[in-house]
Amino acid sequence: MIEFCPVNEEDLGIIKGIYDYYILNSTATFHGREISIGELREFLFIGNPKYPSFLIKENTEIIGYCFLTQYKKRQAYNRTAELSIYLKPGSTGKGIGAIALKFLEAAAKMAGIHVLIGTLSSDNCASIRLFEKMNYERCAHFKNIGEKFGRILDVVVYEKELDG
């Protein structure tokens, strides 16, 4: 059984561990080195009603986390949020991402968010399949704008309007 619990301050260590795995082993994030808890707090908020963060648990075991964050720090974008989902290795490919995405969509609606944005490396095929399966529309493709592990990478952006 999958359950979502609000993130607390004491959860930041395990979240950092999951995120650091993706920093060091994938292009799912463009951070180039492990981040500090302070850096994590810059985009993952605790107790913020508009941009909530959640642990993902399966049978009481923490298997990942997901959150909404500001798309841009300008008032005009307050109707929009960017979302992220990170699962521990071994927890991917089981449909948990789709469950988390639906959960975040419901949380976004409750928070008054009307548009969700997902920003992905173009080689993140599993996440692209997930967004497309969940009726997100590719709205941007930025060519050659990122570099990680000596590779030049594209970035794609997916969007879903929650009102429709």
PyMOL commands that place a pseudoatom at each C-alpha (Angstrom):
pseudoatom trace, name=CA, resn=MET, resi=1, chain=A, elem=C, hetatm=0, pos=[0.000, 0.000, 0.000]
pseudoatom trace, name=CA, resn=ILE, resi=2, chain=A, elem=C, hetatm=0, pos=[1.350, 3.408, -1.017]
pseudoatom trace, name=CA, resn=GLU, resi=3, chain=A, elem=C, hetatm=0, pos=[0.908, 6.302, 1.399]
pseudoatom trace, name=CA, resn=PHE, resi=4, chain=A, elem=C, hetatm=0, pos=[1.950, 9.940, 1.387]
pseudoatom trace, name=CA, resn=CYS, resi=5, chain=A, elem=C, hetatm=0, pos=[3.051, 11.768, 4.540]
pseudoatom trace, name=CA, resn=PRO, resi=6, chain=A, elem=C, hetatm=0, pos=[3.970, 15.448, 4.847]
pseudoatom trace, name=CA, resn=VAL, resi=7, chain=A, elem=C, hetatm=0, pos=[7.723, 16.005, 5.036]
pseudoatom trace, name=CA, resn=ASN, resi=8, chain=A, elem=C, hetatm=0, pos=[9.102, 17.075, 8.412]
pseudoatom trace, name=CA, resn=GLU, resi=9, chain=A, elem=C, hetatm=0, pos=[12.476, 18.577, 9.237]
pseudoatom trace, name=CA, resn=GLU, resi=10, chain=A, elem=C, hetatm=0, pos=[13.815, 15.199, 10.424]
pseudoatom trace, name=CA, resn=ASP, resi=11, chain=A, elem=C, hetatm=0, pos=[13.039, 13.682, 6.983]
pseudoatom trace, name=CA, resn=LEU, resi=12, chain=A, elem=C, hetatm=0, pos=[15.474, 15.931, 5.129]
pseudoatom trace, name=CA, resn=GLY, resi=13, chain=A, elem=C, hetatm=0, pos=[18.417, 13.560, 5.659]
pseudoatom trace, name=CA, resn=ILE, resi=14, chain=A, elem=C, hetatm=0, pos=[16.735, 10.625, 3.911]
pseudoatom trace, name=CA, resn=ILE, resi=15, chain=A, elem=C, hetatm=0, pos=[15.429, 12.912, 1.155]
pseudoatom trace, name=CA, resn=LYS, resi=16, chain=A, elem=C, hetatm=0, pos=[18.939, 14.279, 0.652]
pseudoatom trace, name=CA, resn=GLY, resi=17, chain=A, elem=C, hetatm=0, pos=[20.248, 10.706, 0.386]
pseudoatom trace, name=CA, resn=ILE, resi=18, chain=A, elem=C, hetatm=0, pos=[17.749, 9.820, -2.346]
pseudoatom trace, name=CA, resn=TYR, resi=19, chain=A, elem=C, hetatm=0, pos=[18.415, 13.062, -4.221]
pseudoatom trace, name=CA, resn=ASP, resi=20, chain=A, elem=C, hetatm=0, pos=[22.193, 12.682, -3.906]
pseudoatom trace, name=CA, resn=TYR, resi=21, chain=A, elem=C, hetatm=0, pos=[21.897, 9.242, -5.527]
pseudoatom trace, name=CA, resn=TYR, resi=22, chain=A, elem=C, hetatm=0, pos=[20.312, 10.850, -8.582]
pseudoatom trace, name=CA, resn=ILE, resi=23, chain=A, elem=C, hetatm=0, pos=[22.879, 13.667, -8.599]
pseudoatom trace, name=CA, resn=LEU, resi=24, chain=A, elem=C, hetatm=0, pos=[25.763, 11.191, -8.673]
pseudoatom trace, name=CA, resn=ASN, resi=25, chain=A, elem=C, hetatm=0, pos=[24.245, 8.536, -10.939]
pseudoatom trace, name=CA, resn=SER, resi=26, chain=A, elem=C, hetatm=0, pos=[21.829, 10.115, -13.403]
pseudoatom trace, name=CA, resn=THR, resi=27, chain=A, elem=C, hetatm=0, pos=[20.775, 13.096, -15.433]
pseudoatom trace, name=CA, resn=ALA, resi=28, chain=A, elem=C, hetatm=0, pos=[17.439, 13.293, -13.593]
pseudoatom trace, name=CA, resn=THR, resi=29, chain=A, elem=C, hetatm=0, pos=[18.841, 16.415, -11.940]
pseudoatom trace, name=CA, resn=PHE, resi=30, chain=A, elem=C, hetatm=0, pos=[21.451, 18.789, -13.242]
pseudoatom trace, name=CA, resn=HIS, resi=31, chain=A, elem=C, hetatm=0, pos=[23.067, 19.373, -9.856]
pseudoatom trace, name=CA, resn=GLY, resi=32, chain=A, elem=C, hetatm=0, pos=[26.699, 18.354, -10.282]
pseudoatom trace, name=CA, resn=ARG, resi=33, chain=A, elem=C, hetatm=0, pos=[27.603, 17.558, -6.681]
pseudoatom trace, name=CA, resn=GLU, resi=34, chain=A, elem=C, hetatm=0, pos=[25.832, 16.397, -3.545]
pseudoatom trace, name=CA, resn=ILE, resi=35, chain=A, elem=C, hetatm=0, pos=[23.783, 19.189, -2.022]
pseudoatom trace, name=CA, resn=SER, resi=36, chain=A, elem=C, hetatm=0, pos=[23.512, 20.412, 1.547]
pseudoatom trace, name=CA, resn=ILE, resi=37, chain=A, elem=C, hetatm=0, pos=[20.312, 20.354, 3.586]
pseudoatom trace, name=CA, resn=GLY, resi=38, chain=A, elem=C, hetatm=0, pos=[20.273, 24.154, 3.243]
pseudoatom trace, name=CA, resn=GLU, resi=39, chain=A, elem=C, hetatm=0, pos=[20.359, 23.887, -0.545]
pseudoatom trace, name=CA, resn=LEU, resi=40, chain=A, elem=C, hetatm=0, pos=[17.588, 21.289, -0.429]
pseudoatom trace, name=CA, resn=ARG, resi=41, chain=A, elem=C, hetatm=0, pos=[15.399, 23.695, 1.551]
pseudoatom trace, name=CA, resn=GLU, resi=42, chain=A, elem=C, hetatm=0, pos=[15.696, 26.233, -1.296]
pseudoatom trace, name=CA, resn=PHE, resi=43, chain=A, elem=C, hetatm=0, pos=[13.305, 24.202, -3.470]
pseudoatom trace, name=CA, resn=LEU, resi=44, chain=A, elem=C, hetatm=0, pos=[11.677, 21.617, -1.175]
pseudoatom trace, name=CA, resn=PHE, resi=45, chain=A, elem=C, hetatm=0, pos=[9.475, 23.363, 1.373]
pseudoatom trace, name=CA, resn=ILE, resi=46, chain=A, elem=C, hetatm=0, pos=[8.250, 22.060, 4.729]
pseudoatom trace, name=CA, resn=GLY, resi=47, chain=A, elem=C, hetatm=0, pos=[4.787, 23.002, 5.942]
pseudoatom trace, name=CA, resn=ASN, resi=48, chain=A, elem=C, hetatm=0, pos=[4.052, 25.253, 2.988]
pseudoatom trace, name=CA, resn=PRO, resi=49, chain=A, elem=C, hetatm=0, pos=[0.335, 24.945, 2.139]
pseudoatom trace, name=CA, resn=LYS, resi=50, chain=A, elem=C, hetatm=0, pos=[0.795, 26.139, -1.458]
pseudoatom trace, name=CA, resn=TYR, resi=51, chain=A, elem=C, hetatm=0, pos=[3.879, 24.024, -2.225]
pseudoatom trace, name=CA, resn=PRO, resi=52, chain=A, elem=C, hetatm=0, pos=[3.644, 20.841, -0.112]
pseudoatom trace, name=CA, resn=SER, resi=53, chain=A, elem=C, hetatm=0, pos=[6.250, 18.073, 0.092]
pseudoatom trace, name=CA, resn=PHE, resi=54, chain=A, elem=C, hetatm=0, pos=[5.542, 14.420, 0.861]
pseudoatom trace, name=CA, resn=LEU, resi=55, chain=A, elem=C, hetatm=0, pos=[7.384, 11.240, 1.730]
pseudoatom trace, name=CA, resn=ILE, resi=56, chain=A, elem=C, hetatm=0, pos=[6.238, 8.246, -0.272]
pseudoatom trace, name=CA, resn=LYS, resi=57, chain=A, elem=C, hetatm=0, pos=[5.895, 5.115, 1.848]
pseudoatom trace, name=CA, resn=GLU, resi=58, chain=A, elem=C, hetatm=0, pos=[5.164, 1.527, 0.956]
pseudoatom trace, name=CA, resn=ASN, resi=59, chain=A, elem=C, hetatm=0, pos=[4.197, -0.614, 3.933]
pseudoatom trace, name=CA, resn=THR, resi=60, chain=A, elem=C, hetatm=0, pos=[5.802, 1.935, 6.306]
pseudoatom trace, name=CA, resn=GLU, resi=61, chain=A, elem=C, hetatm=0, pos=[9.128, 1.939, 4.375]
pseudoatom trace, name=CA, resn=ILE, resi=62, chain=A, elem=C, hetatm=0, pos=[10.169, 5.270, 2.840]
pseudoatom trace, name=CA, resn=ILE, resi=63, chain=A, elem=C, hetatm=0, pos=[10.620, 4.615, -0.868]
pseudoatom trace, name=CA, resn=GLY, resi=64, chain=A, elem=C, hetatm=0, pos=[10.782, 8.182, -2.170]
pseudoatom trace, name=CA, resn=TYR, resi=65, chain=A, elem=C, hetatm=0, pos=[9.444, 11.694, -1.992]
pseudoatom trace, name=CA, resn=CYS, resi=66, chain=A, elem=C, hetatm=0, pos=[7.520, 14.139, -4.131]
pseudoatom trace, name=CA, resn=PHE, resi=67, chain=A, elem=C, hetatm=0, pos=[6.789, 17.828, -3.954]
pseudoatom trace, name=CA, resn=LEU, resi=68, chain=A, elem=C, hetatm=0, pos=[5.425, 20.955, -5.543]
pseudoatom trace, name=CA, resn=THR, resi=69, chain=A, elem=C, hetatm=0, pos=[7.617, 24.027, -5.731]
pseudoatom trace, name=CA, resn=GLN, resi=70, chain=A, elem=C, hetatm=0, pos=[7.492, 27.514, -7.168]
pseudoatom trace, name=CA, resn=TYR, resi=71, chain=A, elem=C, hetatm=0, pos=[7.777, 27.646, -10.909]
pseudoatom trace, name=CA, resn=LYS, resi=72, chain=A, elem=C, hetatm=0, pos=[9.304, 31.129, -10.706]
pseudoatom trace, name=CA, resn=LYS, resi=73, chain=A, elem=C, hetatm=0, pos=[9.594, 33.567, -7.834]
pseudoatom trace, name=CA, resn=ARG, resi=74, chain=A, elem=C, hetatm=0, pos=[7.245, 36.141, -9.352]
pseudoatom trace, name=CA, resn=GLN, resi=75, chain=A, elem=C, hetatm=0, pos=[3.667, 36.776, -8.286]
pseudoatom trace, name=CA, resn=ALA, resi=76, chain=A, elem=C, hetatm=0, pos=[2.366, 36.351, -11.833]
pseudoatom trace, name=CA, resn=TYR, resi=77, chain=A, elem=C, hetatm=0, pos=[3.273, 32.636, -11.669]
pseudoatom trace, name=CA, resn=ASN, resi=78, chain=A, elem=C, hetatm=0, pos=[1.444, 31.885, -8.390]
pseudoatom trace, name=CA, resn=ARG, resi=79, chain=A, elem=C, hetatm=0, pos=[-1.121, 29.806, -10.306]
pseudoatom trace, name=CA, resn=THR, resi=80, chain=A, elem=C, hetatm=0, pos=[1.629, 27.442, -11.516]
pseudoatom trace, name=CA, resn=ALA, resi=81, chain=A, elem=C, hetatm=0, pos=[3.856, 24.936, -9.724]
pseudoatom trace, name=CA, resn=GLU, resi=82, chain=A, elem=C, hetatm=0, pos=[6.697, 22.699, -10.766]
pseudoatom trace, name=CA, resn=LEU, resi=83, chain=A, elem=C, hetatm=0, pos=[6.551, 19.116, -9.550]
pseudoatom trace, name=CA, resn=SER, resi=84, chain=A, elem=C, hetatm=0, pos=[9.176, 16.495, -8.804]
pseudoatom trace, name=CA, resn=ILE, resi=85, chain=A, elem=C, hetatm=0, pos=[9.056, 12.820, -7.888]
pseudoatom trace, name=CA, resn=TYR, resi=86, chain=A, elem=C, hetatm=0, pos=[12.114, 10.838, -6.778]
pseudoatom trace, name=CA, resn=LEU, resi=87, chain=A, elem=C, hetatm=0, pos=[11.948, 7.139, -5.912]
pseudoatom trace, name=CA, resn=LYS, resi=88, chain=A, elem=C, hetatm=0, pos=[14.662, 5.021, -4.348]
pseudoatom trace, name=CA, resn=PRO, resi=89, chain=A, elem=C, hetatm=0, pos=[16.420, 2.700, -6.768]
pseudoatom trace, name=CA, resn=GLY, resi=90, chain=A, elem=C, hetatm=0, pos=[14.462, -0.551, -6.807]
pseudoatom trace, name=CA, resn=SER, resi=91, chain=A, elem=C, hetatm=0, pos=[11.141, 1.256, -6.382]
pseudoatom trace, name=CA, resn=THR, resi=92, chain=A, elem=C, hetatm=0, pos=[10.913, 2.485, -9.964]
pseudoatom trace, name=CA, resn=GLY, resi=93, chain=A, elem=C, hetatm=0, pos=[8.960, 0.799, -12.755]
pseudoatom trace, name=CA, resn=LYS, resi=94, chain=A, elem=C, hetatm=0, pos=[6.155, -0.350, -10.440]
pseudoatom trace, name=CA, resn=GLY, resi=95, chain=A, elem=C, hetatm=0, pos=[3.516, 2.309, -11.163]
pseudoatom trace, name=CA, resn=ILE, resi=96, chain=A, elem=C, hetatm=0, pos=[4.377, 4.325, -8.050]
pseudoatom trace, name=CA, resn=GLY, resi=97, chain=A, elem=C, hetatm=0, pos=[5.278, 7.380, -10.130]
pseudoatom trace, name=CA, resn=ALA, resi=98, chain=A, elem=C, hetatm=0, pos=[1.768, 7.485, -11.605]
pseudoatom trace, name=CA, resn=ILE, resi=99, chain=A, elem=C, hetatm=0, pos=[0.221, 7.209, -8.136]
pseudoatom trace, name=CA, resn=ALA, resi=100, chain=A, elem=C, hetatm=0, pos=[2.465, 10.022, -6.889]
pseudoatom trace, name=CA, resn=LEU, resi=101, chain=A, elem=C, hetatm=0, pos=[1.646, 12.197, -9.895]
pseudoatom trace, name=CA, resn=LYS, resi=102, chain=A, elem=C, hetatm=0, pos=[-2.108, 11.811, -9.305]
pseudoatom trace, name=CA, resn=PHE, resi=103, chain=A, elem=C, hetatm=0, pos=[-1.568, 12.598, -5.626]
pseudoatom trace, name=CA, resn=LEU, resi=104, chain=A, elem=C, hetatm=0, pos=[0.393, 15.761, -6.460]
pseudoatom trace, name=CA, resn=GLU, resi=105, chain=A, elem=C, hetatm=0, pos=[-2.288, 16.860, -8.913]
pseudoatom trace, name=CA, resn=ALA, resi=106, chain=A, elem=C, hetatm=0, pos=[-4.927, 16.586, -6.164]
pseudoatom trace, name=CA, resn=ALA, resi=107, chain=A, elem=C, hetatm=0, pos=[-2.681, 18.470, -3.715]
pseudoatom trace, name=CA, resn=ALA, resi=108, chain=A, elem=C, hetatm=0, pos=[-2.093, 21.168, -6.329]
pseudoatom trace, name=CA, resn=LYS, resi=109, chain=A, elem=C, hetatm=0, pos=[-5.819, 21.644, -6.916]
pseudoatom trace, name=CA, resn=MET, resi=110, chain=A, elem=C, hetatm=0, pos=[-6.400, 21.980, -3.164]
pseudoatom trace, name=CA, resn=ALA, resi=111, chain=A, elem=C, hetatm=0, pos=[-3.648, 24.616, -3.030]
pseudoatom trace, name=CA, resn=GLY, resi=112, chain=A, elem=C, hetatm=0, pos=[-5.206, 26.665, -5.831]
pseudoatom trace, name=CA, resn=ILE, resi=113, chain=A, elem=C, hetatm=0, pos=[-2.646, 25.653, -8.452]
pseudoatom trace, name=CA, resn=HIS, resi=114, chain=A, elem=C, hetatm=0, pos=[-4.027, 25.603, -12.005]
pseudoatom trace, name=CA, resn=VAL, resi=115, chain=A, elem=C, hetatm=0, pos=[-1.003, 24.509, -14.047]
pseudoatom trace, name=CA, resn=LEU, resi=116, chain=A, elem=C, hetatm=0, pos=[1.673, 21.903, -13.286]
pseudoatom trace, name=CA, resn=ILE, resi=117, chain=A, elem=C, hetatm=0, pos=[5.076, 21.860, -14.971]
pseudoatom trace, name=CA, resn=GLY, resi=118, chain=A, elem=C, hetatm=0, pos=[7.566, 19.003, -15.176]
pseudoatom trace, name=CA, resn=THR, resi=119, chain=A, elem=C, hetatm=0, pos=[11.106, 19.764, -16.361]
pseudoatom trace, name=CA, resn=LEU, resi=120, chain=A, elem=C, hetatm=0, pos=[13.140, 16.767, -17.501]
pseudoatom trace, name=CA, resn=SER, resi=121, chain=A, elem=C, hetatm=0, pos=[16.376, 15.841, -19.172]
pseudoatom trace, name=CA, resn=SER, resi=122, chain=A, elem=C, hetatm=0, pos=[15.413, 14.594, -22.627]
pseudoatom trace, name=CA, resn=ASP, resi=123, chain=A, elem=C, hetatm=0, pos=[17.166, 11.283, -21.949]
pseudoatom trace, name=CA, resn=ASN, resi=124, chain=A, elem=C, hetatm=0, pos=[14.950, 10.571, -18.916]
pseudoatom trace, name=CA, resn=CYS, resi=125, chain=A, elem=C, hetatm=0, pos=[12.764, 8.205, -20.943]
pseudoatom trace, name=CA, resn=ALA, resi=126, chain=A, elem=C, hetatm=0, pos=[10.894, 6.666, -17.997]
pseudoatom trace, name=CA, resn=SER, resi=127, chain=A, elem=C, hetatm=0, pos=[9.744, 10.063, -16.706]
pseudoatom trace, name=CA, resn=ILE, resi=128, chain=A, elem=C, hetatm=0, pos=[8.812, 11.225, -20.204]
pseudoatom trace, name=CA, resn=ARG, resi=129, chain=A, elem=C, hetatm=0, pos=[6.659, 8.087, -20.646]
pseudoatom trace, name=CA, resn=LEU, resi=130, chain=A, elem=C, hetatm=0, pos=[5.036, 8.778, -17.264]
pseudoatom trace, name=CA, resn=PHE, resi=131, chain=A, elem=C, hetatm=0, pos=[4.154, 12.390, -18.098]
pseudoatom trace, name=CA, resn=GLU, resi=132, chain=A, elem=C, hetatm=0, pos=[2.803, 11.440, -21.511]
pseudoatom trace, name=CA, resn=LYS, resi=133, chain=A, elem=C, hetatm=0, pos=[0.759, 8.563, -20.044]
pseudoatom trace, name=CA, resn=MET, resi=134, chain=A, elem=C, hetatm=0, pos=[-0.718, 10.984, -17.492]
pseudoatom trace, name=CA, resn=ASN, resi=135, chain=A, elem=C, hetatm=0, pos=[-1.825, 13.416, -20.246]
pseudoatom trace, name=CA, resn=TYR, resi=136, chain=A, elem=C, hetatm=0, pos=[0.866, 16.037, -19.821]
pseudoatom trace, name=CA, resn=GLU, resi=137, chain=A, elem=C, hetatm=0, pos=[1.678, 17.920, -22.995]
pseudoatom trace, name=CA, resn=ARG, resi=138, chain=A, elem=C, hetatm=0, pos=[5.220, 18.617, -24.129]
pseudoatom trace, name=CA, resn=CYS, resi=139, chain=A, elem=C, hetatm=0, pos=[5.341, 22.399, -24.311]
pseudoatom trace, name=CA, resn=ALA, resi=140, chain=A, elem=C, hetatm=0, pos=[9.060, 23.084, -24.701]
pseudoatom trace, name=CA, resn=HIS, resi=141, chain=A, elem=C, hetatm=0, pos=[12.247, 21.477, -25.926]
pseudoatom trace, name=CA, resn=PHE, resi=142, chain=A, elem=C, hetatm=0, pos=[15.486, 23.302, -25.159]
pseudoatom trace, name=CA, resn=LYS, resi=143, chain=A, elem=C, hetatm=0, pos=[18.376, 21.919, -27.168]
pseudoatom trace, name=CA, resn=ASN, resi=144, chain=A, elem=C, hetatm=0, pos=[21.909, 21.501, -25.835]
pseudoatom trace, name=CA, resn=ILE, resi=145, chain=A, elem=C, hetatm=0, pos=[21.378, 23.634, -22.714]
pseudoatom trace, name=CA, resn=GLY, resi=146, chain=A, elem=C, hetatm=0, pos=[22.650, 21.265, -20.024]
pseudoatom trace, name=CA, resn=GLU, resi=147, chain=A, elem=C, hetatm=0, pos=[25.878, 19.411, -19.489]
pseudoatom trace, name=CA, resn=LYS, resi=148, chain=A, elem=C, hetatm=0, pos=[26.504, 16.538, -17.118]
pseudoatom trace, name=CA, resn=PHE, resi=149, chain=A, elem=C, hetatm=0, pos=[28.972, 13.643, -17.081]
pseudoatom trace, name=CA, resn=GLY, resi=150, chain=A, elem=C, hetatm=0, pos=[30.671, 15.200, -20.117]
pseudoatom trace, name=CA, resn=ARG, resi=151, chain=A, elem=C, hetatm=0, pos=[27.482, 14.994, -22.191]
pseudoatom trace, name=CA, resn=ILE, resi=152, chain=A, elem=C, hetatm=0, pos=[25.536, 17.887, -23.714]
pseudoatom trace, name=CA, resn=LEU, resi=153, chain=A, elem=C, hetatm=0, pos=[21.842, 17.401, -22.914]
pseudoatom trace, name=CA, resn=ASP, resi=154, chain=A, elem=C, hetatm=0, pos=[18.468, 18.709, -24.007]
pseudoatom trace, name=CA, resn=VAL, resi=155, chain=A, elem=C, hetatm=0, pos=[15.722, 19.663, -21.554]
pseudoatom trace, name=CA, resn=VAL, resi=156, chain=A, elem=C, hetatm=0, pos=[12.031, 19.065, -22.185]
pseudoatom trace, name=CA, resn=VAL, resi=157, chain=A, elem=C, hetatm=0, pos=[9.128, 20.622, -20.320]
pseudoatom trace, name=CA, resn=TYR, resi=158, chain=A, elem=C, hetatm=0, pos=[5.724, 19.012, -19.821]
pseudoatom trace, name=CA, resn=GLU, resi=159, chain=A, elem=C, hetatm=0, pos=[2.610, 20.885, -18.736]
pseudoatom trace, name=CA, resn=LYS, resi=160, chain=A, elem=C, hetatm=0, pos=[-0.882, 19.998, -17.552]
pseudoatom trace, name=CA, resn=GLU, resi=161, chain=A, elem=C, hetatm=0, pos=[-3.760, 22.382, -16.959]
pseudoatom trace, name=CA, resn=LEU, resi=162, chain=A, elem=C, hetatm=0, pos=[-5.707, 21.119, -13.964]
pseudoatom trace, name=CA, resn=ASP, resi=163, chain=A, elem=C, hetatm=0, pos=[-8.884, 23.099, -14.652]
pseudoatom trace, name=CA, resn=GLY, resi=164, chain=A, elem=C, hetatm=0, pos=[-9.868, 21.214, -17.761]
for i in range(1, 164): cmd.bond("trace and resi %d" % i, "trace and resi %d" % (i + 1))
show_as sticks, trace
zoom trace
